[in-house]
Amino acid sequence: MLLRSPIITISTTASVSRPKILLKKTFLQPLQTSSSSPHRSFYKMNLFSKLGLGARSPTEASMDSASSAIAQGPDHDIPAPGQQFAQFGAGCFWGVELVFQRVPGVTKTEVGYSQGYSHNPAYEDVCSGSTNHNEVVRVQYDPKACSFDSLLDVFWSRHDPTTPNRQGNDVGSQYRSGIYFYTPEQEKAALESLEQQQKQLNRKIVTEIVPAKKFYRAEEYHQQYLAKGGRFGFKQSTEKGCNDPIRCYG
């Protein structure tokens, strides 16, 4: 659930169109008072949702059995020959994708939405929190050059797995920590890895470890967002083994 700001009067003339960079960065920033404030559109969208005019609640979405069955089904996409899939949720998928792009043996990454109730969600639906989707990165890797255990090491190092539905200033169910396995071997490795990580922490890990479900590829502008320049147009390196700091929003 997004953090609430003080009650405000919402202009009915405010635009409801929002670029991702504002949605991502302004959840915890002070509310602007200008009539052109991008915050107004997002709060208006949430108000519409509460009034039944926007995205549906998880309960409503789950009542659509056909849509829910598709969304809750397994990921039937097939990796390239000799490759395997892995799927992770660890906060905003921009930075998570870049860290996996840099891993030797990773041959492809895509960002998208999974583990939700509705079919073909849009970014605005996911941000509303009404569909229960998580922002995930689907990683394709060559198991001869990159083990699943090494991907798990990257996953744990990238985020805080003890904060429910939150990574830093990003708050919402779409930012939850999750490992979504494709095979029993991946499940076993993930559970063992979590157990080892828990021994090193004094707070409970809340990472969910469940089967990978249907992967909905995010809008094209989200793909390789930081490698393409991000918010400020400064391209970040995807070179294998690169250790340059990742600027999460570009």
Protein Blocks (a to p, Z undefined) as FASTA:
>chain_A
ZZddddddddfkbcfbdcfklmmmmmmgccdfbfklmklmmmmmmmmmmnopaccdfklm
mmmmmlmmmmmmccfbdcdehiacddddebjfklmmmmmmmpghiabdcdddehiabehi
afklmmnopnopacdddddddfklocfklmmmmmmmmpcfkbghiahjbgcjklcccddd
fbfklmmmmmmmmmmmmmmpcbdcfbdcddddddddddfklgoklmnnpjnopacdfbeh
iabdcdfkZZ
